[in-house]
Amino acid sequence: MTQGEIAEEMGASRPTVNAYLADARARGIVNIAISSEHMRSVTLARALEDQFGLESCLVVPSHGGARSLIDRVGHAAAGILPMMVHSGDTLAITWGRTMLSMAQAARLDGLRDVTVVQATGGTTAKIPYSPESCATRLADNIGARCVPISAPAVVSSAQARDMLVQEPVIAEQLNFLSRLDRVVFGVSSLRPNSTIHSSGFFDSALQQHDFYVSAVGSLAGQFMDAQGAPVTGPLSDRFIGLSLDDLRRVPSRMLVAAGVDKVQPILASLRGGYVTTLVIDSDTAAGILRTLDVRLSRYISSSRDRPETNPDEAAGSPSRNLVKKFLNDPRDVVNEAMEGALTAFPGHIMAIDDSVRAIGARTLRPQGKVGVVIGGGAGHEPAFLGFVGQGLADAVAVGNVFASPPPDRILTCTRFADQGAGVLYIYGNYTGDVMNFDMASDLAAAEGINVRTIRTTDDVASSGFEDRDARRGTAGNVFVFKVAGAASARMELLAEVERLARKANAACHTIGVALEPCSMPETRRPSFVLGAQDLEFGVGVHGEPGVQRQKLLAADRIVDDVCDQLFTAMNLCADQRVAILINSLGGTPMIELMVLNRRLQQRLSACGAQAHMTLMGHYCTSLDMVGASITLMALDEELVTLLDAPCDGFAWTRA
């Protein structure tokens, strides 16, 4: 850990930690030393990363320890897997001694929907490190599904291959190789004692006819020359498995190898662009760099050894005090915004009784239709007024920023929406909203209007499954509005509209993540403080922090964390149809939402779920918060029909 991380863990300052460390060294409690062998390994790794543009490289000392070199390298690769493999991934593994060692040492906990695929067809069963053995062992140890290839790696003829790959079972298995996220592979030299010979894979008679005279090694059962280009020969049309071209297309590719006899085939693999992560031993790494005539001295004092400057602590870096906004008087922002919306969308919405905060749908409301009234504080635009219109809500009551509308305004909307069949209130589960909508319901009852109420509770992060009623209502509101509006539009009775809306709410599950806080119009200051390398997990939509602060991760890893919780909360299973809402919390652009959707769709595919509908964009925001929420709604035929029904609000139109 860095001194800063230790200080944070202890609740102390960095100077205090520094003083403790100095005192401990003076007392002889702490000694600091650098192992020359490990330092050499770090230097070799950085040189290889630099030479070949690798994402990462781990070099294991070639000497020392009771375990064999293959086991040490295999165990080192197994240690990288938790950083490499994530929930929903499809991972292929080749075969060989090093692969089996890695598979035996691999352990991954807490992942969902991981699939391990055998990268090639089978080899002789006489060896313990066959493709079947490596894939099965890895899948068992990491709790993954295993997909075998039910065919030999090399068959007797090209015609036999063509027939086999068209068999439905084998074709389905091979299809997994076209959608890999990760691949872990070894490489074989062509020496007589190499695995390519001992496996019975390679007929030595072929070498005698010079078919593979230019080959320096074998990668995933295929031969390559010194530059990594495939070498064609009699086996090329008889091979079943992951091709070298397809291997290069896999996003993350880890080569694990040890032994100086592997210098040329590893170098060919690097030159051919097959490797993003390399795990290797130090003697072999040094042999590769000597072949390239690379001098290590330039890497020993590399600037990469120096700690990076924390942007939060950079001397003289400006701090954000006030956030710039398009405002006149902040106290007028809600009224002015509603006036702007009413003039922008006159075909959809209108003011009720000249109140810019009681807004009705500009559409026919036939006698006997159940009215749907929604509402909440401003600052969530286009929620809630964007979901007023044909097939959606009939009216919306708007409060101050992040504040509930008052009861009299809700009552105004209730009178507007009532067509003699009763009115359904739908709003988020917040104390102010509950109090004011309940008061409005009592006032409406005194006027003879039958009112039912639904409080949306889709925010998974805010409360556990056992206390669903305590959850907050967030972006999942949107789906509930749509279902209730569709049921009302087809003239269902109040009790039925209520039932369907409750069903929709129970089917919705949301988690929000923030990278930057929002800022209120009145203060123009961030609503909470968030470090440059932090994110808030489980945020609401009122500018509050999340339920957990985490270190900033890559987009795919953030989506994985969200999916793991959502999938568990909704008990997502294969063949389940879902509706998706990827919602900007205000400051996140569409391009980033599309990146989130890419990974979300991969995760859904990995568990066999089907996306029936995907919405992306600004739906329920938190002013200018930089962040996003993901909502999944479990669907059945009844809910699908209602979601697919026509609607016409300025934030959601469906023909």
Beta strands, then each sheet from edge to edge (+ up, - down):
strand 1: 56-60
strand 2: 90-93
strand 3: 115-118
strand 4: 145-147
strand 5: 182-185
strand 6: 187-188
strand 7: 217-219
strand 8: 222-224
strand 9: 252-256
strand 10: 277-281
strand 11: 349-352
strand 12: 355-361
strand 13: 371-378
strand 14: 395-401
strand 15: 423-428
strand 16: 451-456
strand 17: 508-516
strand 18: 534-537
strand 19: 548-551
strand 20: 577-584
strand 21: 610-617
strand 22: 626-635
strand 23: 647-649
strand 24: 652-654
sheet 1: 1+ 10+ 9+ 5+ 2+ 3+ 4+
sheet 2: 6+ 7- 8+
sheet 3: 11+ 12- 14+ 13+ 15+ 16+
sheet 4: 19+ 18- 17+ 22- 20+ 21+
sheet 5: 23+ 24-
end
